C-alpha cells in the first residue's frame, strides 16, 4: 500500500484589518446620520450638544472610513480604476459612486448644523480660534427646513452605503457565513452601537461649564437607551442565526468558534446592560458613565466585524486548509489600527474645539445661539 502525503501551504487571508476599520467607521457615519434625522425631527426635545456630537461622528466617520478603504485596496491606483472602468454589475464599482456622495453630504450636513457654533468662535480671546470663525463662509442663516432636508438626503445616501457594504461581501458565495442575508443585517444593526459609542465619546469631549447630565434631555436618554438596547438585542438574536448558516453546524463543533460566538453574545448583553445602568437614571450620568458606555458599545461593534470578517477567513473553504492569521504589528495590522484611531481622535478633538469653544476661555456665557435651540411655543 502506497501512502501519499499531501502538503497544503498556509493561505493568506484576502481581507485585511483595513476592511474591519472601514466597516466600523463608515457604519458609525451612516448610523449617526440616521440618528441625527431623528434628533432634528424632535429638535424641541433633544439637546444641541447631542445633535452636535452626532454631526461630528457622522462627518469624521465619513472622512476616516474611505481612508481605511484605500489601505484595503493595497494601492491607490485601484481606486482610479473603479472610475476608468466602471462596471455597474459590481457592488464595489457602485460603491465608488455612493461613497464620495455620502462623504460630501455628511461633511456638508455637519457644516450646516455647526455654523452657529463656528460663528460663536468670534468671541474667543485667542486670535487663532477667532480665525476659525471664517469657516462659516458668511453670516447667512440656516433655516430649520434646509437643515432637515439636507440631513434626510444624507441619511438616504447613508442607506446606500449600508446596502453596498453589506452586499459586496455577501455576494462571496465561497463563504457561507458571508453569503446569507444575516451577515449584512448584523453589520447594519451593530453600526448603531458604533454610532452611540463614538457619540458618547465625542459628547464627553465637548467643552461645557456644566456636568454632562445637566445637558442631556429626557429624550436624549430615551434615544440613546432605546437605540443601544434595540441594536444589542437584535444583534444577540442574529448571531446564532448567522452562525447556523455554516454548513453542518460546524461552528458549534469547534472550541475556538464556541469561544468566538460566546464572546460576541456576551458583548451584546454587556452593551445592553451597561446602557440601562448608565442611562436608566436621567440625573446620574457622568463623564465616567459615558466613557463606560462608549467602551462597551464600541467593543461590541468592533468584535462583530473582526470575528465575522477576519476570523471567518480562517475557516477552510474547499480543502483542509490551513488559513491561519495573526495580527501583524505593521501598517496592515496593529500600527494601521492605531493610526486610524489616532486620526479619528485628532479630528474629534479638533471638532470639539468648534463646539462652544468660547467656554474654554473662562467665559461663563451660555451656549451660543442656534436656530435649533429655540423653545417650543404653542400656537
Rosetta blueprint (number, residue, H / E / L):
1 X L
2 X L
3 X L
4 X L
5 X L
6 X L
7 X L
8 X L
9 X L
10 X L
11 X L
12 X L
13 X L
14 X L
15 X L
16 X L
17 X H
18 X H
19 X H
20 X H
21 X H
22 X H
23 X H
24 X H
25 X H
26 X H
27 X H
28 X H
29 X H
30 X H
31 X H
32 X H
33 X H
34 X H
35 X H
36 X H
37 X H
38 X H
39 X H
40 X H
41 X H
42 X L
43 X L
44 X L
45 X L
46 X L
47 X L
48 X H
49 X H
50 X H
51 X H
52 X H
53 X H
54 X H
55 X H
56 X H
57 X H
58 X H
59 X H
60 X H
61 X H
62 X H
63 X H
64 X H
65 X H
66 X H
67 X H
68 X H
69 X H
70 X H
71 X H
72 X H
73 X L
74 X L
75 X L
76 X H
77 X H
78 X H
79 X H
80 X H
81 X H
82 X H
83 X H
84 X H
85 X L
86 X L
87 X L
88 X L
89 X L
90 X L
91 X H
92 X H
93 X H
94 X H
95 X H
96 X H
97 X H
98 X H
99 X H
100 X H
101 X H
102 X H
103 X H
104 X H
105 X H
106 X H
107 X H
108 X H
109 X H
110 X H
111 X H
112 X H
113 X H
114 X H
115 X H
116 X H
117 X H
118 X H
119 X H
120 X H
121 X H
122 X H
123 X H
124 X L
125 X L
126 X L
127 X H
128 X H
129 X H
130 X H
131 X H
132 X H
133 X H
134 X H
135 X H
136 X H
137 X L
138 X L
139 X L
140 X L
141 X L
142 X L
143 X L
144 X H
145 X H
146 X H
147 X H
148 X H
149 X H
150 X H
151 X H
152 X H
153 X H
154 X H
155 X H
156 X H
157 X H
158 X H
159 X H
160 X H
161 X H
162 X H
163 X H
164 X H
165 X H
166 X H
167 X H
168 X H
169 X H
170 X H
171 X L
172 X L
173 X L
174 X L
175 X L
176 X L
177 X L
178 X L
179 X L
180 X L
181 X H
182 X H
183 X H
184 X H
185 X H
186 X H
187 X H
188 X H
189 X H
190 X H
191 X H
192 X H
193 X H
194 X H
195 X H
196 X H
197 X H
198 X H
199 X H
200 X H
201 X H
202 X H
203 X H
204 X H
205 X H
206 X L
207 X L
208 X L
209 X L
210 X L
211 X L
212 X H
213 X H
214 X H
215 X H
216 X L
217 X L
218 X H
219 X H
220 X H
221 X H
222 X H
223 X H
224 X H
225 X H
226 X H
227 X H
228 X H
229 X H
230 X H
231 X H
232 X H
233 X H
234 X H
235 X H
236 X H
237 X H
238 X H
239 X H
240 X H
241 X H
242 X H
243 X H
244 X H
245 X L
246 X L
247 X H
248 X H
249 X H
250 X H
251 X H
252 X H
253 X H
254 X L
255 X H
256 X H
257 X H
258 X H
259 X H
260 X H
261 X H
262 X H
263 X H
264 X H
265 X H
266 X H
267 X H
268 X H
269 X H
270 X H
271 X H
272 X H
273 X H
274 X H
275 X H
276 X H
277 X H
278 X H
279 X H
280 X L
281 X L
282 X L
283 X L
284 X L
285 X L
286 X L
287 X H
288 X H
289 X H
290 X H
291 X H
292 X H
293 X H
294 X H
295 X H
296 X H
297 X H
298 X H
299 X H
300 X H
301 X H
302 X H
303 X H
304 X H
305 X H
306 X H
307 X H
308 X H
309 X H
310 X H
311 X H
312 X H
313 X H
314 X H
315 X L
316 X L
317 X L
318 X L
319 X L
320 X L
321 X L
322 X L
323 X L
324 X L
325 X L
326 X L
327 X L
328 X L
329 X L
330 X L
331 X L
332 X L
333 X L
334 X H
335 X H
336 X H
337 X H
338 X H
339 X H
340 X H
341 X H
342 X H
343 X H
344 X H
345 X H
346 X H
347 X H
348 X H
349 X H
350 X H
351 X H
352 X H
353 X H
354 X H
355 X L
356 X L
357 X H
358 X H
359 X H
360 X H
361 X H
362 X L
363 X L
364 X L
365 X L
366 X L
367 X L
368 X L
369 X L
370 X L
371 X H
372 X H
373 X H
374 X L
375 X L
376 X L
377 X L
378 X L
379 X L
